[in-house]
Amino acid sequence: MNKFCHIEIPAPDLEKTVKFYTDVFDWEVEVLKNGNYAFFKDGLVGGGFDPDMKVSKGGPNLVIECDDIPTKMAEIIAAGGKQTLPKTEIGDDMGFYASFLDVNGNRLSIWSKN
């Protein structure tokens, strides 16, 4: 089966990145002892925060499932993120999504059924 096994997110400010994702999404994060990389686990997929990666606004868009887009977007903004697209209906009963920039400027989205 060909599926995602690891995702890396650019994290020029590793400490700020770890705080953002643990506060907003409650991900488990383990920072390596040398402090130059952190692994995360969101429950299904694991990945890493890489301080050496460059932030890209035109690359792939990672989408994170949530229960309530307005509530989660408020948490994102309170933690230093910026909304770039408000809650938008996908159509055909496929749910809704919204987009944001994290504390490093990475573009991501959130999705919910309602």
N, C-alpha and C positions, 0 to 999 in steps of 0.2 A: 504494500500500500504506500502511495506517495503522499505524505502529509507533512505539515510543519512539525519539526522536532525541536527547533531552537530559533528564537527571534532576537536580534540585537537592535537596541535603540541607542542612538547617539546621546551621550551624556557629558557634555563639556564640564558641567559642574556636578560631579558625582554625588556629593552630599545633598545638594538641593534636589537632585533627581530622585534619590532614594526616599527622601522625606515626602516628595510630591506623590509618588506612586504608592507608598505605604499608607499615607494619610487618606488619599482619595479612593484607592481601589483595594486597600487592605491586602496587598500582595506580600508574600514572604520574600524578603531580600537578604542575601548574605554577601557582605562586602569582603573581598579577599584581603588577607592580612597585609599585603603590600599596598592596599588602597587604590589600585589602578584598574579595578574591574569589579562589578557586582553581578551576581546571579539572582534572577527572580523566578518565582513560580506563582502563576495565577490560579492554580487549581487544575488546569488542563494542559497548558503549554508552558514550557520554561524558556528562559532567555537570559539575556545579559544587558547591562548598561555599560557602554564602552566609551570612556572619556576621549579616546583617540579618534573616534568616528566623527565625521563632519555632519552637521545638521543639514538635511535636504528637504526643501519644501516641494519638490517635484517627484519624489520617489513614491514607493508603494504606500498605501494607506492602511494602517492597522486599525481594526475595528474591535472595540471592547464591549461586550454585552453588559447591560445594566437593567435594573428593574424600572427606573423612572428617570427619563432624560432630564426634565427640569431640575429635579433634586440633585442628580449627579453633576449637571453642568454648574449649578451653584457651588458645589463642593470644589469643582475644578477651578473656577474663578477665585474662590476664597483661598485656594492653595497656590495661586500665582499663575494659573493657566489663563488663556484667552479664548473666548468663543469666536469661531469664524463662520459658523453656519448654525442657525437656530434649528430646533426640532422640525424635521421635514418628513412628510409622509412619503414612503417609497411607492405605494400603490399595490394593487392586486393582493391586498391583505398580507403584505410582506413586512409590516411594521414601520418603524420610524428611525431616523438617525439624525445626529447632529455632529458637527466637527469642531475641533479646538486645536490650539497650539499648547504644548506642554511648557514647562518652565524653561526649556532650552530652545523652544521654537520648532520642535518636531510637530508635524501635522498628524493627528490621529482623529478617530471618530468613535462615537458611542452609538449603540443600537438597542432598541427595546421593541417588544411586540406591540405595546400600547403607547 
